[in-house]
């Protein structure tokens, strides 16, 4: 998953406007805005330019920055975004919701989306 907020933070740290960053990588200000809001996903070539210009680790930009070891002795690890871990930790503070999500994630997420008019 591409994390637009991370692109925005790095752009601001570097002192670029959306228009300046767009000019550097060959896209419009509107495209940069879309990437940052998560409503657009850059092509591979644009993504490569973004991480190069912003001096970002591609794994960080994709949300693969936290190494998680599987439970129950399974011999593999996965990388997830720290934002995803934050969501999980907050959900665990609401055991009924967490258990419902675990038992039927699609239905529960669909219900939440409908309730929020998303």
C-alpha positions as CSV (number, residue, x, y, z in Angstrom):
1,X,0.0,0.0,0.0
2,X,1.3,3.4,-1.0
3,X,1.3,5.8,1.9
4,X,0.6,9.3,0.6
5,X,0.9,11.0,4.0
6,X,4.6,9.9,4.1
7,X,5.2,11.5,0.7
8,X,3.6,14.7,2.0
9,X,5.7,14.8,5.2
10,X,8.9,14.3,3.2
11,X,7.9,16.9,0.6
12,X,7.3,19.5,3.4
13,X,10.6,18.5,5.1
14,X,12.4,19.2,1.9
15,X,10.6,22.6,1.5
16,X,8.9,21.7,-1.8
17,X,5.5,22.9,-2.8
18,X,3.3,20.3,-4.5
19,X,3.9,22.2,-7.8
20,X,7.7,22.2,-7.3
21,X,7.7,18.4,-6.6
22,X,5.5,17.8,-9.5
23,X,7.9,19.8,-11.8
24,X,10.8,17.8,-10.5
25,X,9.2,14.4,-11.3
26,X,7.2,15.4,-14.4
27,X,3.7,15.4,-13.1
28,X,1.1,18.1,-12.2
29,X,0.4,19.6,-8.8
30,X,-3.0,17.9,-9.0
31,X,-1.3,14.5,-9.3
32,X,0.9,15.2,-6.3
33,X,-2.2,16.2,-4.3
34,X,-3.9,13.0,-5.3
35,X,-0.9,10.9,-4.3
36,X,-0.7,12.6,-0.9
37,X,-4.4,12.2,-0.3
38,X,-4.3,8.5,-1.3
39,X,-6.8,8.9,-4.1
40,X,-4.2,8.3,-6.8
41,X,-1.4,5.8,-7.0
42,X,1.8,6.8,-9.0
43,X,3.0,4.6,-11.8
44,X,6.2,2.6,-11.1
45,X,8.4,5.2,-12.9
46,X,6.8,8.1,-11.1
47,X,7.1,6.2,-7.8
48,X,10.8,5.7,-8.5
49,X,11.2,9.4,-9.2
50,X,9.4,10.3,-6.0
51,X,11.5,8.2,-3.7
52,X,14.6,9.4,-5.5
53,X,13.8,13.1,-5.3
54,X,12.6,12.9,-1.7
55,X,15.4,10.5,-0.7
56,X,13.0,8.0,0.7
57,X,13.3,4.3,1.3
58,X,10.8,2.6,-1.1
59,X,9.7,0.2,1.6
60,X,8.9,3.2,3.9
61,X,6.9,4.9,1.1
62,X,5.0,1.6,0.6
63,X,4.3,1.1,4.3
64,X,6.6,-1.9,4.7
65,X,8.7,-0.4,7.5
66,X,7.9,-2.5,10.5
67,X,9.1,-6.1,10.6
68,X,6.5,-8.4,12.3
69,X,7.1,-12.0,13.2
70,X,4.2,-14.4,12.8
71,X,2.7,-15.9,15.9
72,X,2.7,-19.6,16.9
73,X,6.2,-20.4,15.8
74,X,5.7,-19.9,12.1
75,X,9.0,-19.2,10.4
76,X,8.3,-16.1,8.5
77,X,8.1,-12.3,8.9
78,X,6.1,-9.6,7.1
79,X,6.6,-5.9,6.9
80,X,3.7,-3.6,7.7
81,X,3.2,0.1,8.1
82,X,3.4,1.6,11.5
83,X,0.0,3.1,10.9
84,X,-1.4,-0.4,10.4
85,X,0.0,-1.4,13.8
86,X,-1.4,1.7,15.4
87,X,-4.9,0.7,14.1
88,X,-4.5,-2.8,15.4
89,X,-3.4,-1.6,18.9
90,X,-6.3,0.8,19.1
91,X,-8.7,-1.9,18.0
92,X,-7.4,-4.3,20.7
93,X,-8.6,-1.8,23.3
94,X,-12.2,-2.5,22.0
95,X,-12.4,-6.3,22.4
96,X,-15.9,-6.7,21.1
97,X,-15.1,-4.8,17.9
98,X,-11.8,-6.5,17.5
99,X,-13.3,-10.0,17.9
100,X,-16.1,-9.1,15.5
101,X,-13.5,-7.9,12.9
102,X,-11.5,-11.1,13.4
103,X,-14.6,-13.3,12.9
104,X,-16.0,-11.6,9.9
105,X,-13.8,-8.7,8.7
106,X,-15.5,-8.0,5.3
107,X,-19.0,-7.8,6.8
108,X,-17.9,-5.7,9.8
109,X,-15.9,-3.2,7.6
110,X,-18.9,-3.0,5.2
111,X,-21.2,-2.2,8.1
112,X,-18.9,0.4,9.5
113,X,-18.5,2.0,6.0
114,X,-22.3,2.1,5.6
115,X,-22.8,3.7,9.0
116,X,-20.2,6.3,8.2
117,X,-21.7,6.9,4.7
118,X,-18.4,6.1,3.0
